[in-house]
Amino acid sequence: MEAAGAPPPPAAIDKDDDGRPKRQGTVWSAAAHVITGVIGSGVLSLAWSFAQLGWIAGPIVLLIFAYLTYYTSALLADCYRFPDPTTGKRNYRYKDAVKVTLGEVELWLCALAQYSNLAATAVGYTVTGALSMAAIARANCFHTKGSKALGCGVSVNLYVTAFGLIQLVFSQIPNFHELWWLSYLATAMSFTYSTIVLVLGLAKLIGIPGGLVTTPAQKTWAVFQALGNVAFAYSFSMILIEIQDTLRSTPPENKTMKKATLVGVLATTAFYMSIACVNYAAFGDSAPGNLLSQGFEKPYWLIDFSNACIVLHLVGAYQVYSQPLFDFVEAWALEKWPHSALNTTHKIKLLHWRYSTTLFRLVWRSLFVIATTVIAMAIPFFNDVLGLLGAMGFWPLTVYFPIQMHIKQAQIKTWSMRWLKLQAISAFCLVISIAAGIGSIEGIYQDLKAYTPFHANF
């Protein structure tokens, strides 16, 4: 018989309340995951977005999206546990929270929206990473042969393939819990290239050039697309629950996640506003869609270093967004074929490195990377792809599901003032997402008219 006040056995100390190994995540590791997910390739298109929206609407739209992202993310953080936000049963995935709160129908809608968007984001990051690699090769050619030299065009497909090969290796990282080091590296890289873009913009700031001549229809499509780009620049809600599942249980996970979200959103908004305003002032209405690959040419070494930072950041961001999808499919396979040799764990030892995997994980993750690589070769359209990704994911995953789950969990009465406020926010964001989607689809249509799939050059 144990004495009163005796410490619990070691096995209990090493486990959380759900019997899983004790989680070690902190506000800083969660903030790193958030920043890795938020500060992505979207930052490079913000000056272009401001050029479409103008000096007044641009900053206002950015601040609105920042506020909405934080507000709905705070609501979503309370859904990690149900029914009580601090003591209820854990939900390990976004779709689990939707299922237990809203039911089976909403679960399937959420799974479709979340996992299709995660896969599409992986394609978008492959495109952007490849373009940054291609920009390095082209810049080196210009540096050697002169800034107006002919024959410095490079095949995008080569660098899409290279990025895919890198992801074949990193995609075998077992789970989200073991991504912390990659997220810290990716966060450092994102702040590095964002700072360089800001400095280069300040150096170029010599006045506001004249505007470009466009038709009213072209301007309308561009404004819609710009809204999608800004939405994409704040897209991380689809991985919030998975990030929260890495956190220590003391203090409560929802409080830690809200702090991490606030840190991430404030840091990224400060960078976004600075970079967008400075580079819009520098380029005017001629601001390029991708600042580093299209906006600056010198100094070559600094541009190359910045693009290398983007590549490193996107290697991490690709994994942060893909891990929830990997986990979902592998959990389904384990439930479907629990005794299959496909799901038997094999231990591998290389020098001092030990690694455990299954045949299913090895094959499935490799096929996923190959698929995203092939699709990226087929549609390497930077701005339009970003806008479409933002439109696809923003309303359902960042706004609709968090609001509906909060209404159910907090038992907010229908037609009360709070209910009306939340529904008005959801309706407003739905309109924005539809407009952004239309603008981006129109942009992709225009690109396809002048492009042969699998033959992109940069």
N, C-alpha and C positions, 0 to 999 in steps of 0.2 A: 504494500500500500504506500502510495506516494505521500510525503509530508505536505501539509498545507503550505502553499506558496512556493512549492518546488518548481524549478524551471521546466518548461515543456521539453520533451525529448528532441534531439537534434533534427529528426525527420520532420517534425512539425514546424521547426524554425525555418527550414529550407523550403517550405511550401506556402503558397497563398491560400486564401479561403476557398478556392475552387479546386485545390489539390494539385495545381500545376506548380512548376518550379517558381520560386520567388522572383517577381519582376524587379528589375533594378533601374528602370528608366526614371529620369528626373525632369524638371522643368526645362533644363538646358538641352538635354538630349531630344526631348519632344520639340522644343523650339527649333533645333537643328533640322529635324525631320520636316517641320512646317516650312522653314525657310528654303530647304532643298526643294520642296514641292511647289512653293509659291514663286520664289525668284527663279524663274526658268527662262526659257527662250522668249517668253512674253515681254520681258524688259526691253529687248532689242527692237520691238515694234512700237513702243509707246510714243516715241517722237512722231512717227508716222500717224498714229492715232490722234495725237494732239493736233497735227496738221490738218486732219479732217474735221475735228471738232471745234478748233479755235481756242483762243486764250481764255475765254470765259467758261465755255462748256467743258473743255478738256479737264482742267483741275477739278471742276465740280463733279463730273462723271467719275473721276478716279477716287475722290473722297467718298462718294456715294457707294461705290462698289466695295471700298475698304470697310466702311461702316457696316454694310449689309453682310459682308463676309464674316466679320467679327461677331456681329449680333446673332446670326443664325448658327455660327460655329459654337457659340456659348450655349445655345439651345441644344445643339447636337451632343455636346459634351455631357449634358445631363442624362442623355439616353444610353450611355454606356452601361449603366445599371438600371434595372427595371424590377419592380415599380418605383422603388426609392432610389434617387440619384446617387446616394452614398453607401447604402447598405443592401441594395437589391442584387439580384442575380446578374452576373456579368454577361454582356453580349460581345463576342469576340470579333464580329465583323459588322460592317454597316448593315448588311441585309438581315443579320440576326436581330438587330435593334428594330428594324422595320417590321419584321415578322412578329415579334412578341408584342409590339405596340399597336400595329395597324392591321395585321392579318395576312393571309396567304396571297390574296390578289395583289396587294401593294408590294408584297415581297417580290413577286415575279417582275413587276414593273421596275422596282428598285434594282434588282439584279441585272435586268436588261440594260438599264441606264448606266449603272455603275461599271459593269464589266466591259461593255462595249466602249465606254469612254476611256477606261483604263487602257484597253488595247489600242484605241485610236491615239491616245496620248503617247504611247510607246512609239507609234509610227511617226507622230509629229516630232518627238525628240530625236528619232533616228534621222529624219530629214535635216533637222537643225544641226545636229552633231556632224553630219556628213558635209553640210555647207560650210561649217567652220573649218573642217579639215581641208576642204577644197580651197577655201580662202587663203589658208596658209601656203598651200602649194602655188597658187596663183601669185600671191604677194612675193614669194621667193623668186619666181620667174621674172616679175617686174623689176625686182631689186637687181637681178643679174643682167637683164637685157634692156632695162629702161621702162619707164612707166607707160609708154605708149607702144611697147613692142607687140608685134603680132605673134600668134602662135602660143599665147599663154593661157588659152582656154583649157580647162581640165574636165574630165568626165566625172560627173557626180556619182555615177554608179560605182566607181572604184572605191570611193570613200564611204558610200552607204554600206558596201560590203565590208570594209574595214571596221566600221562602227559595229556592224552585226557580229563580226568575229569576236570583238571585245566583249559584247554582251553574251555570247555563247559561254564564255568563262564565268562572268560575274552572275549570270542567271542561276548558277548552281549554288549560290549562297543560300543556305537552307531556309531562313525565315527572316521576318522583320526584326526580330530581337538581335540578330547578328549583323544588322546593317548600320549600327551606330557609327562605326569608324568611317564608313563610306559617306554617311550623311554629314559628319563633321568636315570631311575633306571637301564634299560638294558645296557645303555652306561657305567655307573659306574661299573656294574658287568663284562662287557667285558674287560675293562681296568684292573680290579682286577685280573681276572683269567689269562689274558695274561701276566701280570707282574709276577704272581706266576710261570707260565710256564717258563718264561725267567730266573727267579732266580733259579728254580730247575735245569734248563739246565746248568747254570753257575756252580752250585754246583757239577754237574755230570761230568763236563768237565775235563776229566783226560787223554785225548788222543783220537785218532781216531781209532776205532776198525777195524779189517779186513773186507773186503767186503764180501757180500753174493755171492754164486755161482748161476748164473742164465743163461739160454740159451739166445741167441740173440733175439729169438722171444719173450720170456718173458720180456726181457729188453725193447724191442720196445713197447709192450703193456703198460708196466709200465710208460714209458716216455709219451706216448699219454695220459694216465690217469692222470699223474701229471699235464699236461697242462690244462686239464679240472678242476682239483682241484684248480689251481691258478686262472683260470677264474672265478670259483665259489666264490673264496675269494674276488672278486671285483664286484660281481653282485648286483647292486642296481638300475640300470637305469630303470627297469620295474616299480619302484615306485617313480621315480624322479618327474614326473608331479604332482602326488598326494601330494607329500611333498611340492612342490612349491605352490600348491593351498592353503596351510595354512599360507602363508607369508603375512605380511603387504604390502600394495601397495607403500609405501614410505620408503626407496628408492625402485626403480623398482624391481619387483620380480626376474627378470632374473639376475640382478647384485647380489642380496642377495644370490640367489641359487648358483651362480658360486663361491662366497666366501665360502658358506657352504660346497660345494663339494670339494673345495681346502683344507679346514680345515680337512674334513673327510678323503680324500685320503692321504694327507700328514701324518696325525696322524696314520692311519692304516698301511701305508707303512713302517713307522718307526718301528712300533711294529712287523709287519710281517717280515721285514728283520732281526731284532734282534732275534726274536724267532726262525725263520727258521735256521739262521746261527749258533746260539749258540747250538741249539738242534741237528742239523746235525753234528756239531763238537763233541758233547757229545756222540751221538749214532752211528755216521758213517752211513754206508749203511744199518745198522740194525734199523734205525729210524722207529718207529711204525706209523701206520696210524692215530691213535688217541693218542696224547701224554699223556693226563691225565688218560685215562682208561687203556692204555697198556704200557705206558712208565715209570711211577713212582709208587712206592709202599709206600715210607716213605718220610717225616713224615705223619702218617695216618691222623692226624687232618687237616693238610694243604691240603692234596689231597682231603679229604672230603669237606673242605671249597671251594676249587677251583671248584669241580664238582657241588656243590650247586650254586655257582655263574653262572656256565654255564646254569644250569636249569633255574635260574631266568632270565638270559639274553635271553634264547631261548623262554621263555614264552612271552617276549616282542617282540622278532623278529618274532615269529609266527604271532602275531597280526599285526605288521607293514606290513608284506607281504600278509596277508589275507584280510585286510580291503579293498583294491581296488577291490578284487574279490567280497566281500560281497556287496560293494556299487554298482557294475555293475549289479549283479543279482537282487538286490532290486529295482534299478531304472527301470530295464526292467519289473519287476513284477508290479510296480506302473503304468507304462505306459500301460501295457497289461490289468490290472484289476484296474482301478483308483477308482472305487466305491465299490470294494469288501470288505467284512468284514475282509479278510486276511490283508488288508493294512490300517485298521483303527487303529489309534494311541491310545494306552491305557496307562494311567499314573499310576505308582505304587509308593507307599510310604512305605518305611521300616525304622522305627525310624525317623532319621533326613535325610535319604537318599531318594531323589526323582529320579525317572527313567521313561522314556517314551520308549515304544517299540510297535511293531506290532506282530501279530500272525505269519505272514510270516517270519519276521526276526528271531523270536524265533525258529521256526521249521527249516528253511533253514540253519541257521548257526549251529544249533545243528547237523543236518544231515551231513553237511560238516565236522565238527570235527569228527563225528563217522566214516565217510568214510576215512579220512586221518589216523585215528587211526588203522582201520582194515588193510589198505594197509601197514602201517608201521610194523604191526605184520607179514605180509606176506613176506616183503623184508627188513629186518634190516641189510643191508650191508652198512657200513659207508662210506668207501673210494670210492667204485664204484658208490654209489648213488650221492655223491658230484660231482664226475667227470662228470656224466651224466647230472646233473642239470646245471653245468657250461657250458657244450657243448650245451645243449638245448637253454639256454638263452643268451649266450654271443654275438654271431654274430647277430642274428636278432634284439634283443632289445637294446644291448649296442652299436652296430656299424651300422648295415644296415639302420634301420629306422631313427636314428638321422642324419646320413649322407645324406640320400635321402631327408629328410625334409629340411635340411640346404641348399642343392643345389636348391630346389624349392623356398624356402623363400628368399634366397639371390640372386636368378636368375643368378646362375653361368652357364656360357655357356658350352655346351657339347664340349668335346675335348680341352678345355682350360687347362692350366697347373694345375690350382687349382682343376678342375674337375678330371683330371687324378690322381692327388695325393690322392684325397678322394676315388676314385674307387680302387686304389691300396691298400689303407688301408683296405677297405671293403673286397677285394679279399683275402688278407693275413689272415685276421681274420676268413674268411669262411673256409679256409684250416685248420687253427688251430682248429676250432670248430668241423669239420668233423673228424680230427684225434683224438681229445679228446673223441668224441662220440664213435668211433670205439673201442678205448682202454677201455672205461668204460663198454660198452656192453659186451666185451669179459670177463672183470672181473666179471660182474654179472653172465654171463654164467658159469664161473668156480665156483662161489659161489653156484649157484643153483644145481650143480651136487653133492655137498656135504651137502645140506641143505634140511630139510623138512619144508615146510611153516607152520607158527604158532607154531613152536616148538624150537625157538631159546633160547639158554642158554648162559650166560656170565660168 
